[in-house]
Amino acid sequence: MDLAEIWRVMRRRWYVLLPGLLLTAALTTGVYLMVPVEYLSQSTVTLLNSKKATVAFDGNPFLSTQASLTGMADGLARNLNSDDSKAALKSQGLTGTYEAKIADNAQGPFMWLSVTGTDPAAVLKSDQIFTAYAEKRLQEFQSQQAVAPEAMIRMATIVPPQKPEPQTKTRIQYLVMAGALGFVLSLVATFFVEARRRKADNPGGTGRRRPPAAADAAAPETGTPQSAPAEAPRPVSHTHLTPPTTLPVYISLRGRTTRVVTTHLEPAAPAVQEAQTGELLAGPLNTTLATVLLGDLNSAAGGVGATPGTNTQSHNRLLAAGFTDAWTATRHRNPGFTCCQAPDLRNPTSNLTQRIDYVLFRGKVTALAADRVGDAQGDRTPSGLWPSDHAGVSGVLRLR
């Protein structure tokens, strides 16, 4: 199934797809309302050497760094993320979720202290509480080990708690998931209904759909001819020794079904030919579907160039029955002769003097173009033979 076929199925089963898309829109709106925007506030702190350790550097702690400070920063971050610290911070009024970690790509004992929540004001306040608690917890660690005040590691705030910024990534992910899920389910429902309809149209399970059950029924789209007619030709009140040779088929394209009939009428007995025309009109052509008739009718258009065998009213009767001649509809200034070359096909110049081969149509069909093939000198074989005693007729038709 190509993209064009998928689009046609979606258009044909719009009554399934449209409610699904509306439900998808409602689901996405619900997710938008239920999943709030989260805000993030973050501060950056660093650990500094003790006053005692910076004496050699005139008391400047930024000139004195030790690898042990990074280890201490990692240990402090782990403690701040513990359950005990969570309980202590909650009791101090911290809301939302928080995290302490070594700063990414840090070249020293730098830490990020982050708080996330849905209320920007509460997030900022919580980050301030968290930052103050981190410094307090560092001092408690060292006091528990009876470290002298002059030898205690200190903490400095490099970046204070920042104004909370919205974090929309999670919300967008949920919205995309809801929209994608709804759209996929809508497509699944659409193609499920299509499959059920096709199965109902073809209970034999051969993969081909049967033609319409009635003359005016809309057949499912196949894009390929179907040779089993759904309309039984109307019985006629008379029979002939030479019934017309006909082959009716159905073509369904984009939900529009057209009956196509090809025939070859009697060339030698005008009375029989006209009776065959009556049988065509009473049988295969007796339908309310758009219809295309193709064939060698052996009835000269307008009587031009007619011979005793082609001087009949078959063509006129079909026009009177509502059919349109694709050639005159698109090439009315060109006679469009199609008959006939010499029986041995060796005549050096064309002998086409009458038009007896046709593309006729009736109903919701429009002729866009018509042409002949095998009528030009360049169509002859290297040995000088014409392709046929008749020129072929081609047409481009549009189903409305």
Buried (B, 14 or more C-beta within 10 A) or exposed (E): EEEEEEEBBBEBBEEBBEEBBEBBEEBBEEBBEEBEEBBBBBBBBBBBBBBEBBEEEEEEBEEBBBEEBBEBBBEBBEBBEEEEBBEBBEEEEBBBBBBBBBBEEBEBBBBBBBBBBBBBEBBBBBBBBBBBBBBEBBBEBBEEEEBEEEEBBBBEBEBEBBEBEEEEEEBEEBBEEBBEEBBEBBBEBBBEBBEEBBEEBBEEEEEBBBBBEEBEEEBBBBEEEBEEBBBEBEEBEEEBEEBBEBBBBBBBBEEBBBBBBBBBBBBEBBEBBBBBBBBBBBBBBBBEBBBBBBBBBBBBBEBEBBBEBBEBBBBBBBBEBEBBBBBBBBBEEEBBBBBBBEEEBEBEEBEBBBBBBBBBBBBEBBBEEBBBEBBEEEBBEEEEBBBBBBBBBEBEBEBE
